[in-house]
């Protein structure tokens, strides 16, 4: 029974078919007004058998029950509107599975691994234009969609998804087509259609093809799920997630384990970091300039050749000082970050190094993000938990 089906443990662990890539050049289509907008097709990301197994697994997650898909109406709310969207949906959260799917795609799309000076994708606000966004993962929420004869999703724009901590956001949608027109599905229609903004009927169709991935920017691309006129269409949709805070890198200098690694903290590399420190420096200067501050502080003795920093100091003056004199003050961590995604973390939730056996890391290096406190108590607590987990694993 499909309701009891589980994906095999080695699902997607072997190399898939040879993938073919095609970037859509809108200026060469009926939609030249979208010139410079991002859309890309990757064919053969999954095999037909892998897609069929994925559909079976999704059905098993929901005991075979497909709910009516809803639409977003703002403020995190959704509602059913069958005039706009008519299809079935299963929601399945599985970050590990998505990391395996993305592992087959990521090396083929270097153009979106980092978004810099891409206001057409990230937004044209004065601040966003200068930020560098780095692709981190796929949204763990998979939406499996089933379209019967007569089902559709009327023209719309995709909204971006932002995590609760406001640290990550999406700019790109990813569709994985799980079937195509064949003797089993007898599918007709169901294309993902990009539409002209002037509603003149000009359009571009991306036809469902088993194992095909369609990536396209969420900002400004009017599109629809065309009517299915016969058969059944299956697809899976989620978001490509980016972070807008700088991230360092540690890598090997050689294959000699004694050689020190190459460490690039990547401090102060994007505007988000700069804005936070500029604000902090100006706030301290404001405190020094108050009557109470002047009673105990005469002023700043600036480094040779640099101006005194006041609350009215320019961005350039603050940036120059921060780059020249800022330093880490103890408690570095995060070099072996904990997480579910094997592509962006080193250990799992039980401190086990991904892809190994009998190897754990238990110290401040597993902290996935800095904490606003001295880490001693946190490390003690982690050690207690790890000790219990290790004891249970050998008992």
Phi, psi and omega in degrees: 000136180298332182295339181258004187287140173230144178296143177298152185297335181260020181301127180065015181276345177258163180297141180269193178296167176289123186271138177249136184246140176216114174274128181285120177263096188297332182292344177262011180245189175285000184238060183295343179293344177268016179306131181090348176285151186262126170207137186216140177247131174240116180264146176071030177294318174238152175281167178299321180293320178296320178296318179297319178295324179294320177297315179300318181293321179297317178299320180296323180299329184250017182053033177078006184262121176260125178269153175297126180293142181252174176241152176283135180240013177099157179056032178077008182261153177227156176210159177278129177215089186288348173289333180262320185219124179227101177189166177269156183216140168237130178256130183219119178267119180202092184292324181296316179297318180293327178295328177290319177297315182292331179301332178281344185257325198299323181288348181266352182233057181299339183292345179243004180292335175218127179251113179223133184055046178237060184298336177294337179258314188269344183117155187254011176301151186300329181278314184297328183302330186263350182285153172253123179253133179247133180292129183250323188183181168262146173304128185292350182272107176270132174249104175276130186240138178235121180249120173270175173308122180095354178277159187192171167221109186296163183308136184198169171251138175285140174269158178274155179249134178236134181292160183300326180281357180061026181263338182227150178213161179254147175231349187225139175264145175235126175249134172244115179278129188256355174204176180211181179290116176208185184295330181283309185277330185050035186289132169226138183082199175082016179294153165275118189246126172269135187244151172291144181288343182269004175058035178272358180097352177294139185200171175221125181260137167249114188279137175301131177217130186303130180083001181278140174246133174244123176247133176206151183292147183276336183276118166085357181260107178283126184210169180211166167260105187298156180305133168278121183261350177195145174079204184229140175242133175242136176210162175233134182234141169205192186243150172266123190258139179233155173242148182245030172239148185293152182221132181277182183216136171236127180218166182285141175274333179195182178271009177272115184295344180278334181293134180294144181287167174272123182241122175236098181297336178062034179297147168058037186264344181227166187295327180301316178297315183297317182298320181295316182286324175301315179298318180296316179297316181294324179294318177297318179297321178298319179296321179293333184271355178285161177304319180294322179293320182291341178291334184242347182230120179285325180159180182266138170264104187281155175300153182303130178085001181240145181285158173294136179271123177243179179293344180256011180300148181284162176302318182297320180295319179291316180300318181297318181292316182298315181296324186279329191232354180284151179206162177284136181249082177064173170060039173292152180194186175084010183282347176227058192304145176275142177178170179276328186277118182293344182275340184233012178214169184251320182239157178269189185292354176246022175071011181275134179291128181305134174080009180233171174235143175061031178224119179231156174237125182227087174194189185293348181291341182274355179297120184285345179206154179298147175253151184271056181191167171296132190280358188304310182295322179297317179294320176302313182296318178298319181296320178297315179296315180298320179299319178294318180296319179293319179298319179293325184287338182253356182279000000 
